[in-house]
């Protein structure tokens, strides 16, 4: 067997990990917006999913934003061994979650709105239609659909973008998502 020198690409985002000193509002936010449910919860972590995957979101409970919890300090929580890893850092801009259809995106929007969660930004990027939310810790969540069925059409669009506006066009979700 020969080795391919090019590394393979992932096929999807498998799960996301967020660290927070206050997990309860994050858990409520993701349960409300994405219809997620808890599959595992202890003093160190809450693990949620919203589909058939075993987990999609890990919310790590950290005493402070810059301090990593020590699972070995709790006799009831042995999820991880002690670590010499550096403390957690910031840097996440957003997490993008793809929906199967405009109808599904609209249903998610209406369910979130009914739960008091509304997007802070809505953009038609050309290749995607996206609604951006902020969770209780300020993490930005992009919920989106693909606007093209054919990957070749996506690349044509990307190659024709106006360099002065690669971000897209703002829209009001009430106008687009009347489903």
Buried (B, 14 or more C-beta within 10 A) or exposed (E): EEEEEEEEEEEEEEBBEBBBEEBEEBBBBBBBBBEBEBBEBBEBBBBBBBEEEEBBBBBBBBEEBEEBBEBEEEEEBEBBEEEEEEEBEEEBEEBEBBBEEBEBBBBBBEBBBEEEBEBEEBBBBBBBBBBBBBBBBEBBBBBBBBBBEEEEEBEEBEEEBEEEEEEBEEBEBEEBBEE
